[in-house]
Structures are given as C-alpha cells and as structure tokens.
Amino acid sequence: MFSKFEDEATRFERSKLSLSSFLFGQPKTWGQYAYVVVRFVIAAFWINSDLPRWMALAAGHPQANGLVRSLFGASMVIPLTYLFTTLETLGAIALILGLLTRLASVWAVVEFAITGTMGILLGQIAITKDFGLLAGAFVLLLNGSPLLSLDGILGKRKSSVLHR
C-alpha cells in the first residue's frame, strides 16, 4: 500500500513538472512548425492582394493603389503600386520557400505597419488585419523559420562546412 501511495505521489510531482515546463519552458521542436504556418499565412495574404493587380496589368488596365496615391501623389501611383506589388510577390515567394525569411519579414513589418496605421486613420477597420500580419511578420523577423525552409537547409550546410 505504501508503494501505491508513493507511485501516485511521484506521478503527481511529474505532472506538476510537465505542466510547469509546458507553461514556462522553452518551446518544443514541434512548436517551430508554427513559424511555417505564419510564413504561409502572410504569403497567402500577399498573393491574394497581388493577383488582381497582376491580372489587371496583363489585361492592359493597371490598377492604382489608393494608399499609394494618398502617400505619394497621383504622378507616382502606377509605378509605385507595381514596385510594391513586385516586392510583395517576391516576399510571398521567399516566405513560401523559406528563403531569406528575415529579409522578407523586414518588408512585411514596414508594409503592415504603414497599411494598418493608414487603415485606422482612414477609418477602414477591415484593414486592421494588417496588425495581426504585422505581429506575425515581427515574430518571423526575430526568430526566422528554420524548419521546412531553404534557410534551414542552407544554415545546416553552412554550419557543417564551418565545423570541418
């Protein structure tokens, strides 16, 4: 009977430790897959906003971005809209591949900070999703995303060359 009580006490202590490590411990390696999800979510938002602009350009009717017009004036609307669209598209491809994730995240942080702030100032509440994307981009900027990414493969290859 004493050993049964001892086993229960040991299990209780172990469960307290596992709960404590879950709440306050370092992230588990499977938690790193969350960065992959964040990469794909940001890329999906960028591609979703870029496709109509590319399709309009291919049809010969370039779209002007209203936010670009309000920030830079009418004369630069079309060129800057497509410069920013190109950067978004390249950033989305980089995030999907996991290549230069932190560099793409710099652009994402800048863009989402500007568009989110302008959305609030202009009263477009729907654009406040950009603050959620800003938070995700900031997480990627700080942590990178080494799992399921070209960054991870290149990082492993570089570290193996350095340790030879």
Order of alpha helices (4+ residues) and beta strands (2+ residues): alpha-alpha-alpha-alpha-alpha-alpha-alpha
